[in-house]
Amino acid sequence: MLDLAIERFDLRAYVVDHGASQIQEHEYVLPCPSCGKDKLVVNLQRRAWHCWVCQRFEIVMTVAGPKRRSVAGAGGLIDLIQLLERCDRKRAVQLVLVAGITAADLSCLTMREFCELGGELSSPLRPVAPPPDWRPITYELPYLRYRGISMDDVQRLGLFWVAGGRYAQRLVFPVWQDGALVYWQARAMWQPAPGEQYVKALNPPRTPGAAGSSDVLFGLHAARYYPRVCVTEGPVDAIHAGSDAVCSFGKMLHPRQIWLLYQAGVTAIDLMYDADAKKDMEALAPLLASLFDVRLVFLPHGDPGSWDRAALHHLRSYAVPVRPPSRLGGL
């Protein structure tokens, strides 16, 4: 499974995101975190790297005679991620698996293989700092009233807002793990003016080893204790769905997110994405049904965030059960 993820990993996009420049058709160069020189070369075809300054060798004897082998400053994809993210091997493997393995791939696993994979996905996430100039919510902000978010929801989920800087006037939806802040999403509390360049949701700055949206589930710390957990796309959707709801930050559940549900002891799921995501739900359902008691909740229109809680609870009473497939069932 890891070999497949390494093969699929978008190495070009990854190194470019870390400031790499192309020097040949399949080679990029970027600053080396160890020596600080622009001498770290990555070969996309071989999925390998070396630093011209840091690389060290030893001579080893082989059947064909003495050969030179790198002992430092070089390696494969996992080593590269460890170097650039400043993380341990387990976290590097996790990042590759999340990026390269799809939910469909998981459907080919036995339960034993799934649990073994979970061991690679279960490393604790690194705590992150909240955005600068953040503020606790001490009164009902107009945006909360507009989006149907109560002060009880604010306290239950630990929501806060930002007064200034890049994230000014945004409501922050935090993700908590074992009491630590591990991810957050900041959403604008205003409607764009005509012609305004508008980004509705902003994520934390990229830092080595930090979680991405595919690593977490908003609201899981509270929803895990309910007999059924409702999975939605966005955080406002989850709030409208109720205290037993989480959000996956998109129309997909990634391997780590599925493992988080399983590891949290969740046994039953109501999948309730936006009305236009019917096919996404139907594609995801067979895999989830291998692990959980799954029902699909189809909205007539809009997203859960545009419905009130009572109406969504009524729609859930008409949820469509999903028959579990034979895969992922046996040990």
Secondary structure as GFF3:
##gff-version 3
##sequence-region A 1 331
A	DSSP	alpha_helix	2	8	.	.	.	ID=ss1
A	DSSP	alpha_helix	11	17	.	.	.	ID=ss2
A	DSSP	beta_strand	21	24	.	.	.	ID=ss3
A	DSSP	beta_strand	27	30	.	.	.	ID=ss4
A	DSSP	beta_strand	40	43	.	.	.	ID=ss5
A	DSSP	beta_strand	48	51	.	.	.	ID=ss6
A	DSSP	beta_strand	56	62	.	.	.	ID=ss7
A	DSSP	beta_strand	65	72	.	.	.	ID=ss8
A	DSSP	beta_strand	74	76	.	.	.	ID=ss9
A	DSSP	alpha_helix	77	85	.	.	.	ID=ss10
A	DSSP	alpha_helix	89	100	.	.	.	ID=ss11
A	DSSP	alpha_helix	103	106	.	.	.	ID=ss12
A	DSSP	alpha_helix	111	121	.	.	.	ID=ss13
A	DSSP	beta_strand	134	136	.	.	.	ID=ss14
A	DSSP	alpha_helix	142	147	.	.	.	ID=ss15
A	DSSP	alpha_helix	151	157	.	.	.	ID=ss16
A	DSSP	beta_strand	160	162	.	.	.	ID=ss17
A	DSSP	beta_strand	170	177	.	.	.	ID=ss18
A	DSSP	beta_strand	180	188	.	.	.	ID=ss19
A	DSSP	beta_strand	201	202	.	.	.	ID=ss20
A	DSSP	three_ten_helix	213	215	.	.	.	ID=ss21
A	DSSP	alpha_helix	220	223	.	.	.	ID=ss22
A	DSSP	beta_strand	229	232	.	.	.	ID=ss23
A	DSSP	alpha_helix	235	241	.	.	.	ID=ss24
A	DSSP	beta_strand	245	247	.	.	.	ID=ss25
A	DSSP	alpha_helix	255	263	.	.	.	ID=ss26
A	DSSP	beta_strand	268	271	.	.	.	ID=ss27
A	DSSP	three_ten_helix	275	277	.	.	.	ID=ss28
A	DSSP	alpha_helix	278	289	.	.	.	ID=ss29
A	DSSP	beta_strand	293	296	.	.	.	ID=ss30
A	DSSP	three_ten_helix	304	306	.	.	.	ID=ss31
A	DSSP	alpha_helix	309	316	.	.	.	ID=ss32
A	DSSP	beta_strand	320	321	.	.	.	ID=ss33
###
